[in-house]
Amino acid sequence: WSRAGPAERAVVVMPMSEAPAAGSRPPSEIVQSTPPPRAASASSSGPAERPRLFLSLRTACCARPFCGARVRINDEGALPFNEEGRLEVKRRAKGGSLRMDVEAVPRYLLPNSQSEIVEEYGPFEPADINISLTCSVWVYYIPSEEGGDGEDADAEPEDCTVWLAIDREQVPEEARAVHGALLCPGAGASSL
């Protein structure tokens, strides 16, 4: 679709096999402009019906909902997301913004670790406002205090206990990252 001034137009291009011979028709007739489809309206002369607006809260890795999550929108009472992680919200005629405060979800999973999120929307777009929960994983080991024996201080030990955390605050300062891949069956990416 392309936008040409206030009136939206879609360009329809015909295959070269159907194009007329050179010189027989001007280019303006070969490429014709047609109006794009519009949302259904209550009457043919009335304004177009605004589409529904949904808010969704799902994990970024596998698009699963976060059970028990709620959201306060524009300082109203907390509303629960359904079992699919979606909630229908009212769309204002001229668009607006949703000032949201997500509840019952750990902050470290929320975008920028903030429970307060503001999203703008228009009278027709978007259809969904998606809040993606991060799926960060920290895999680490704690170096032994024994060390020595001429071992490289930065080399990973051959035998150690590996720890996994989903909250960066839970990773001790002395931790060292483990390099490799985690297999994640069922996730959007099968390995990290």
C-alpha positions in Angstrom: 0.0 0.0 0.0 1.1 3.5 -0.6 -0.3 6.7 0.8 -0.9 9.6 -1.5 -2.1 12.6 0.4 -5.2 12.3 2.5 -6.8 9.7 0.3 -5.2 6.2 0.5 -4.7 4.4 -2.7 -3.4 0.9 -3.5 -1.4 0.4 -6.7 -2.4 -2.6 -8.8 0.3 -3.7 -11.3 -0.5 -6.2 -14.0 1.9 -8.9 -15.3 4.0 -8.0 -18.3 2.3 -10.7 -20.3 -1.0 -8.8 -19.9 0.5 -5.4 -20.6 -0.5 -3.8 -23.9 2.1 -3.3 -26.6 4.4 -0.3 -26.3 2.8 2.9 -27.4 -0.8 1.6 -27.5 -1.8 2.9 -24.0 -0.2 5.5 -21.8 1.5 4.2 -18.6 -1.2 5.8 -16.4 -3.7 3.2 -17.8 -1.4 0.3 -17.3 -1.0 0.9 -13.6 -4.4 1.7 -12.1 -5.2 3.0 -8.7 -7.9 1.4 -6.5 -9.0 2.3 -3.0 -7.8 -0.2 -0.3 -10.3 -2.2 1.7 -11.8 -0.4 4.6 -13.1 -1.7 7.9 -16.8 -2.6 7.8 -19.1 0.3 8.6 -22.5 0.4 10.2 -23.9 2.1 7.2 -22.6 2.9 3.7 -22.6 6.6 4.4 -21.4 6.4 8.1 -17.8 6.4 9.4 -15.8 3.3 9.3 -16.1 1.1 12.4 -13.0 1.2 14.5 -11.3 -2.2 15.0 -11.0 -3.8 18.4 -7.9 -3.1 20.5 -6.2 -5.9 22.4 -3.4 -5.8 25.0 -1.3 -9.0 25.2 1.2 -10.1 27.8 3.4 -13.0 26.7 6.9 -14.4 26.9 9.2 -13.3 24.1 10.7 -16.8 23.7 7.6 -19.0 23.2 4.7 -16.5 23.3 3.1 -18.1 26.4 0.9 -16.1 28.7 1.9 -15.2 32.3 -0.8 -16.8 34.5 -2.4 -14.5 37.1 -1.0 -11.3 35.5 -3.2 -8.1 35.9 -2.9 -4.6 34.6 -4.1 -1.2 35.7 -4.8 1.1 32.8 -4.9 4.9 33.2 -5.2 4.5 37.0 -8.4 2.4 36.9 -8.8 -0.9 38.8 -6.6 -3.9 37.9 -7.9 -6.1 35.1 -6.8 -9.8 34.6 -5.5 -11.1 31.3 -7.4 -14.1 29.9 -5.8 -17.6 29.7 -4.3 -16.6 26.3 -2.6 -13.6 27.8 -4.9 -11.1 26.1 -7.3 -8.3 27.3 -9.6 -6.2 25.2 -9.3 -2.5 25.9 -11.5 0.5 24.7 -10.1 2.3 21.6 -10.8 6.0 21.6 -12.1 7.5 18.4 -9.1 9.7 17.9 -6.6 7.3 19.4 -4.7 7.9 22.6 -2.3 6.3 25.1 -2.5 3.5 27.6 -0.7 4.2 30.8 -0.3 0.7 32.2 0.9 -0.7 35.5 1.5 -4.5 35.2 0.9 -6.4 38.4 1.7 -10.0 39.6 4.7 -10.3 37.2 8.3 -10.0 38.5 9.8 -6.6 37.3 12.9 -8.3 35.9 10.7 -10.0 33.3 9.1 -6.7 32.1 10.5 -4.5 29.4 13.3 -2.4 31.0 12.5 -4.0 34.3 9.7 -1.4 34.7 6.1 -2.3 35.7 4.9 1.1 34.3 4.5 1.1 30.5 3.0 3.7 28.2 1.9 2.8 24.7 0.3 5.0 22.0 -2.4 3.9 19.6 -4.4 5.4 16.8 -8.0 5.2 15.7 -7.4 2.2 13.5 -3.9 0.9 14.4 -2.5 -1.2 15.9 -4.8 -4.1 16.4 -2.6 -5.4 19.3 -0.4 -3.8 21.8 2.1 -6.5 22.9 4.1 -6.5 26.1 6.9 -9.1 25.7 8.3 -10.6 28.8 12.0 -11.2 28.7 13.3 -14.7 29.1 16.8 -13.8 30.2 18.9 -16.6 31.6 22.3 -16.3 33.3 24.4 -19.4 33.4 27.5 -19.2 35.6 29.9 -21.0 38.0 31.7 -19.8 41.1 35.5 -20.2 40.8 36.9 -22.3 43.6 39.0 -20.5 46.2 41.6 -23.2 45.9 42.7 -22.1 42.4 46.5 -22.2 41.9 48.1 -25.3 40.3 49.2 -23.0 37.4 45.6 -23.0 36.0 44.6 -20.0 33.8 42.4 -17.8 36.0 40.1 -17.1 33.0 39.7 -20.7 31.8 36.6 -22.5 32.7 37.3 -25.4 35.1 36.7 -28.9 33.7 34.7 -30.0 36.8 32.4 -27.5 38.6 28.9 -26.8 39.6 26.9 -24.7 37.1 24.2 -22.4 38.3 21.3 -20.9 36.4 19.4 -17.7 37.3 16.6 -15.8 35.6 17.0 -12.7 37.8 20.3 -10.8 37.3 20.1 -9.7 41.0 20.6 -13.3 42.0 24.0 -13.7 40.3 26.8 -13.3 42.8 29.6 -10.7 41.9 32.3 -13.4 41.9 30.4 -15.5 39.3 31.9 -16.3 35.9 29.9 -16.8 32.8 29.7 -20.3 31.3 30.1 -20.3 27.5 28.2 -22.8 25.4 24.6 -23.5 24.4 21.5 -24.5 26.3 19.0 -26.8 24.6 15.4 -25.4 25.0 12.8 -27.8 23.6 9.5 -26.0 23.0 11.0 -22.5 23.0 11.0 -20.2 19.9 14.7 -20.7 19.6 15.7 -24.3 20.3 19.0 -23.3 21.8 20.5 -20.3 23.5 
